[in-house]
Amino acid sequence: MLKPKFDIPPGLTTLSVATLLAVSGCSVLEPDKIDYKSAGQGTSLEVPPDLTQLPGQSRYNVPGGTVTASSYEAGQAAATTAGTPTANNQIGDVHFMRQGNERWLRVDRPADKVWGPTRDFWLENGFLLAIDQRNIGLLETDWAENRAKIPQDIIRTTIGKVFDSLYSTGERDRFRTRMERNADGGTDIFITHRGMEEVYSSARRDQTVWQPRAADPELEAEFLRRLMVKLGVSQEQSQALMAAGASPAAAAASTSNVVALPGGAPAVSLSDDFDRAWRRVGLALDRTGFTVEDRDRSKGLYFVRYVDPTVEKKEASLFGRIFGSPAPQLPTSKYQVSVQTTGQQSTVTVLSDAGGPAPQADAQRIVKVLADELK
């Protein structure tokens, strides 16, 4: 059900808003209706108050020129994918890849040739960029609202934009794009979605809070398709590629289990070779909101930052709220997420920032988050 925002303009009562909504009713989003362009009109959309950005994550000003992350320099060969075939549908130098439930693009161009078009793609689709790090091949949009989910009812059509700000879907979306060099010198591009929704937190329905909602794989796939078009594939060709890859490629059954290593360290055991395990762990980190600061595929390491959800957020002081000072940011810790493989079996563990054993409680918490996403 759509609901009004709480910043009601002077002269318009809550009852008036309720009346408008009662007349307009609810609407279901058509699958192909996506419109985030209101995010790009010079100001960011209203950011839900409960969504805390990690320190240093507000903006990144990256100078021009090609900067290569350690993972780009590794030049390692991808592990064999025997027994786990990958669907590969190609137009020109753009491949739509699918293996199991994972979908991504493989482009036969170096990373520096696809970075600019991919960055422009998100800006052209109405998003602001919260993370813009060419050096590690990472883009992340700010939280934005899909205004196409708001029905074009008779009231909005008649009154136009006068009352447009009263409507809110009660949802926000954020997308992360990660690029990795593949063994053939091209670039693999992954897009992941994170969602939040506003729900009532009181019986009187006069207070709301923001809570996570499930990632939307179909929304990820649609933006992969649109990115294909930006990279030179026609609309018709992109739709044909998506249709051809609608069914997952046949793959060996994959299982994931939380296990205890010798010494008691928790880990996730995956029945995957290194190539698929590395990809699955990367997508899991992206979807669960970890900040990946760097990665070294040759060593099977992701370098991440993590916010402990058990640490209570402190509100800004009254003085700070009056003069616009932000609330204190939550503390973050740095870790290494290790993916090590023997044959067709991989093990995912959490290490300290220095590469030693991570604190047991932290390792257990992070392993559980990853295991839940890797199911």
N, C-alpha and C positions, 0 to 999 in steps of 0.2 A: 504494500500500500504506500503510495507516495504521501509524503508529509511536508508541511511547510517548514522553512527554516525558522529559527527563533528570533532572528533580527527583523521584527515586523516594523515596517515604516510607520512614522507618526501618522495618526489619523485613521489607521486601518486596524480594527479590533480583531482579537483572536476569533470572535464569533464570525466576523466577515470572512476571515481566511477559511474557517471551517465550512462556511456556506459555499464558498467557491469550490473547495475540494469536494464537497458533497455533490455538487452539480456536475463537476468534471469527472468524478469517479476514478477508477484505477485502470491501468493498462498494462498489458504484457509486452515486453520488448520483442520485436521481430528479430530473428537471429542475426540478420545482416545489418542491423541498424547500430552504427557506432559513430558517435560524434563527441570528441573531446576538444573541439576547437575553441570552446569558451575558455580553456586554460591558457590559450596563447594570445589573449587580447591585451597584453601589457601587464596584467597582474595575475598572480597565481590564484587558483581557486582556494576557497576557505579550507584550511587544513584542520582536520579533526583534532581537538585539543588533547586527546589521549595518545596520539601518534608521536612518539618521541624520536627525533633523529639522533643518530649516534654522533659523538664528537667528531668534528672535522668532516662531516658528511654534507654540509650545507651547499657548498659550491666548490667546483674545482676549475681553475683557469689553466687550461693546458696550452702551452705555446705550440705554434705550428711546427711542422716537420714530424718525421717518424721517430717515435721512441719505442723501443722494444722491451717487453717484459722478459723476465727470465724464462718463462714458458715459451715465448716466441723464439728465444735464442737456442733452446735446447737442441732442436734439430733431431729429436728422437723419432724412431720409427714406431708407429702405432702397433700395439700388440695384435696378434692374429685374432680374427673373429670366427675361427672355425667352429661350426656348430651353431652359430648365432647369426644367420644371414640378415642383411640390412636391405630394406626397400630403397631403391635409388632411381628416382624419376628425374630426368634431366631435360632442360631446355637451354641450349647454348652452353654457357659455363656455370649455370646455376642448377644445382641438384636439390631436390626435396628428399630428405632422408627420413626414414622411419624404422625403428627397431623396437619391437614391443610397444610400449606406450610413450617412448621418447621420440620427439620430432625436432628436426633442426635443418638448417640450410648448409650446404657445402658449396662454396663458391671458388672456382679455379682462378682466384686472384690473390695476390699478397694482401696482408692485413691493411697496409697503408692505402690500398686502392679501394677498399670497401668501407673504411672508417668514416670518411667524409659523407658519402651517400647515406650511410646508416644513421649518422648523427642528424643529417638534414631530414631524414624520414620522420623521426620523432617530432622534430620541431614543426614540420609541415602538417603533422597530424594533431597539432594543438597542444603539445605537452611542453612543460618546462623541465629542464634537466637538473636533477638533484645531485647526480654523480656523473662526471664527464671526464673520465681518466683514460686518455689514449695510451698511456704508458703500460697499462695492464689490460687494455682492450675491454673496458667496462663502461657501459652507459646505464643510468637508471633515471627514470622519470620521477617527477614529483607526484604526490597524490593528486588525482584528478577525478572528475565526475563525468560519467557518460550521460550527457544531456539528452541523447536520443531515447533514453528510457522514459523520459517525461512525455506523457501523451500530448499530442497536438489537438486538444479538445476545442470545443467551440469558444470557450472563454478565452483561452490563450490566443486563438486565432483572431478573435474579435478585438481584444484589448491590446494584443501585441506584447511588446517588451516592458510595458509599464509595470506589470506584476510578475514578470518572469523570474525575478530573484526570489519570489516567495516559494517557488517550487524546488524541492530537493528530492533526489532519489533515495537519500539515506545510505548511499554506498560510495566508496572511493576505491580507485584502482591505481596500482603502481606496476610498472613493467621494467624488468631488467634485461639488458642485452649484453651477452658475453661473447667475445671472439677468441678463438684459439687457432693457432697455425696447425695444419695437419701434416702428415708425413709426406704428402705430395707437393707441399709448398703453397697450397691454397688455404682458405680460411673457413672454419666451421663457425656458424653463428647460431646461438641459442637465445630464445626469448622465453622468459618466465613471468608469470603474473602473481601478484599478491593482492588480496582484497580485504576491505574492512566494511563493516556495516554498522549503522546506528540503531540501537535497540533501546526500548524503554527500560529504565532501571528502577522504577517505582510503581506501586500499585495504582497510584493516581495518574500515571502516564504523563507526569509533568517534568520528568528528568530523563536524560538519555546518556548512554555511554557508547563508546566505539569498541567493537570486538572483531577479531579476525574472522573472515569467512573463507571457505575453501577456494583454492586456486582453480581457475577455469581453463582447462586444457584446450577447449574449443576457441576461446578468445586468444590464447597463445598461437594456435594454428592460423587463425584469421590474420593476425599481425605478421606471421611468417609469410603468408600468401601476399599480403600487401607489400611487404619488403621485397619479395621477388619482383613485383612490378617496378618498384623503385630501382632495382638492379638490372632492369632491361627486359624482363619477361612481360608479355602482353597480358591484359586482364584475362582473355580467353585461355591463354596457355597456362596461366597460374591456376585457374579454376580446374583445368584438365589435370594438372599435376596433383592438385589436392584430391581430386576424385580418384585418380589412379592409386594414390597412397592412402585412401580412406581406411583400408583394412591394415592392421599391423602386420609387418613381415613376420613370417613364421620364425620363431626363435626358441632356443632351448629354454626349458622352464627355469625361472630364476627364483631363488628363495632368499630370504633375509632373516637372520636371527641374531638376537643379542646373546653374546657369549662372554665368558670370563677367561682371560688369558692366564698363563702361569704367573703367579704373583697377585692375581685378583683384578687386574686392570680390565675394565669393560671394553667390549668391541662389538662391531656389527660384522657378522659373517655373511658374505654374498656368494652365491653360486654363479659368479660371472668372471670372465677373463678381465684382464686389466683395462682394455679399451672401453668395455661397457661399464665396468665398475667406476672408472674415472668419470665417465660422462654422467652416470646416475648420481654419484655423490655431488658433482658440481651442480646439477639441477636441484638436488635436495637442499644444498646450501643456499642457492638463489631463492628458492621458493619459501624457505623458512626464515629469510631475513638476515642471515649472517652477512657481514661485510667482508668480502674476499679482497684482501689487500694485495696479494700476489699469489702465484702458483708456480710450481716447478714440476712439470709432468715427468721429467726424467727421473726424479726422486719420489714421485707419487705424493707430493705435498701441496696442500692448500694452506695459505697463511691467512687466518681469519681473525676478526674481532667479534666479540660476543657480549651482549648485555644480559646480565643475570636477572631473569624476570622476578626473582624473589626480593630484589631490592626495591623498596618503595620509592616512588618518585616524589620529590619534594617540590611543593608549589613555590612560586616566586613570592617574595615578601610583598606587603601592601605597598611599600615605597617603590619596589621594583615594578609592580603592576601598573602603578600610576605613571611611572616614567618609562615604561616600555622595556624594562629589563626582563630577559627570558628566565624561565625557571631553571634551577641548576640541572645540568645534564647528568644522566645516569652514568655511573662508572662503567668502563668497559675493560675487558681483559683480552689479551691476545693469545691465540693458540695455533697449533699446527694440526691439521686433519690429515692423517696419513692413510694412503691406499696402497696396500702391498698385496701382491698376487703370486700364487704358486699354481701353475696350470690353469684350471678353470675355477679356482677358489680364491676369493679376495677377502681381505680383512681390513676393516676401517677402524682406526684408533685415534684417540685425541692425545696430543702431546702438549707440553708447555711451550711458551714462546721460544725458549732456548733449545727445544727439541728433546727435553727430558720427560719423565712421567708427569702428567698433569695431576693436580689435586683430585683425589678420588671423587669427591662430591661433584665437582665441575665436570669431570669426564663422564660420570654416570648421567648427568643431566643432558649434556650435549649428545651423547650416544643415543639416549632415548628419543630426543628430538629428530635425529637423523634416521633412526630405525623406524619411527612412525611414518616418516615421509617415504622411506625406501620400500615399504610394504607393497 
